[in-house]
Amino acid sequence: MTENERANETAMNTMADDPKPQTVPVVAVVLAAGFGTRFDPDNPKQLVSVGGKPIVCWSIEAFERCARVSDIVVVVNSKVREEVESLIDQQGYGKVRVVIDGGAERVDSTAAALDTLAQAGIPGDAKILIHDAVRPFVAQSAIDGSIDALDQFKAATVAYASTDTVLLTQDLGDLKVVKSVPDRPNTFRAQTPQSFRFATIRKAYELAAQDPDFHPTDDTRVVVDYLPGEPVAIVSGAETNLKITTLEDIPTAERIAEQLEGFDPKEAARARMHALLAQAAGQMR
Amino acid sequence: MTENERANETAMNTMADDPKPQTVPVVAVVLAAGFGTRFDPDNPKQLVSVGGKPIVCWSIEAFERCARVSDIVVVVNSKVREEVESLIDQQGYGKVRVVIDGGAERVDSTAAALDTLAQAGIPGDAKILIHDAVRPFVAQSAIDGSIDALDQFKAATVAYASTDTVLLTQDLGDLKVVKSVPDRPNTFRAQTPQSFRFATIRKAYELAAQDPDFHPTDDTRVVVDYLPGEPVAIVSGAETNLKITTLEDIPTAERIAEQLEGFDPKEAARARMHALLAQAAGQMR
């Protein structure tokens, strides 16, 4: 076993063989409000198809498929709302309770979802799984592992041990220099879902809201920084749970999609043809 | 510009428009001694072909091609020595001065190379660029940038700003929990080459050798931990400067190879055919 595999082994794995009876709501929040500045502005990345299916559909379906998830909240921006709503209708996603507007930053979108849940009277011990829509290939084991982890911890995040050595840097004039090199077995790349008991993430966000300097890129960090006494568990992620950030990620995503349940080869071929025709039409313009 | 692009901008870029006259030896050390436990044990990863060319050849050629590099030292293990030597002969790599045996760990291989250089009487201000052979697609700009950085610093590493949030973890019993979440613009993934003035890396290794508990995965860390007063500059890396670690990296590597100078489509087709035939033969066994 490599050092990396050993590090991933220490992350929590699902205990699905022995599921506890579920007594609280398990709510998935799918964040699909990002604009993806490095993507085609006319075709936001959450709507791009991989394996013949829009990225946002892959993400919603991952939580539709998990029997332990009771409800789904989808967070969008006004630019994609209409299309996302029509996809949800077409596909008949039965757990999606509401599609809400997000905010300018990722944390604003999470905050909007938490407000909606509070207004809906969700109990403090509900399990909230916050997921980036642009991670379409999240494994069922990561979702199960997140739900399980919240029996022992009040916060957890899916993460994957870094294969590269991570360097922490600091500024030296205009330049970056290395500040420290943490031990590789203790460096993980954060993925999603990031999961919390509702009262815990709500409290952390309330504290963060009072700090004007705080702009986290990550929900876990809100808990780590504002509720430092609260341990956040690491749940086993995977290389395939990638975040689609640029167009260059699409070929890798297509390869992963082909190997997954839910892949529709006919639909994929049709979509590829469509993309090629659109490209050709663009070149003729 | 995204946050990530901004972070990469603060890394040093090559100043190749205004090269200084070169007065010291510039030695590339290509580390090709790893075994790659996650790879086919009968076909070590540094010998696998991508784009029709063995990975180790891509790496050596990157330094052959840079006019400012004066000498190359290749570090191997006994299992691949014969094949690497014959590739060097076949390809006529004119800067390769010596092929030496590495050690059990990465740092042992670096230490062996440093000993060889000392015995050869290399001056203390020589610039030493240490490169992982399994990063075949290092850009000329990264090599130039490394050589330039050593005019201002005594140590530098190529690195690429992390697109993922990095989590630093600690153990809680058998499990990992999050310890802290560093600011993303200050988290970089270390790549190679990692570059040093010879006297600096030699001194750092001498100090490290006296510490039996020290097993770094990275040469930069030896300087950061043992010569803490010595700033290590960050030189702009690239996503394409990937480390080939598992067989799953090969399709990505093939895609990168196709876009690079030095790619031979005929040879690549021949190699692919060869691989398919070998696979078929294996299935018939």
Interface residues (C-beta under 8 A of the other chain):
Chain A: T2 E3 A7 T10 A11 M12 T37 R38 F153 T157 A159 S162 T163 D164 T165 V166 L167 L168 T169 Q170 D171 L172 D174 L175 K176 V177 V178 K179 S180 V181 P182 R184 N186 T187 F188 R189 A190 Q191 P216 T217 D218 T220 R221 V224 D225 P231 V232 A233 I234 E239 K243 T245 E248 P251 T252 R255
Chain B: T2 E3 A7 T10 A11 M12 T37 R38 F153 T157 A159 S162 T163 D164 T165 V166 L167 L168 T169 Q170 D171 L172 D174 L175 K176 V177 V178 K179 S180 V181 P182 R184 N186 T187 F188 R189 A190 Q191 P216 T217 D218 T220 R221 V224 D225 P231 V232 A233 I234 E239 K243 T245 E248 P251 T252 R255
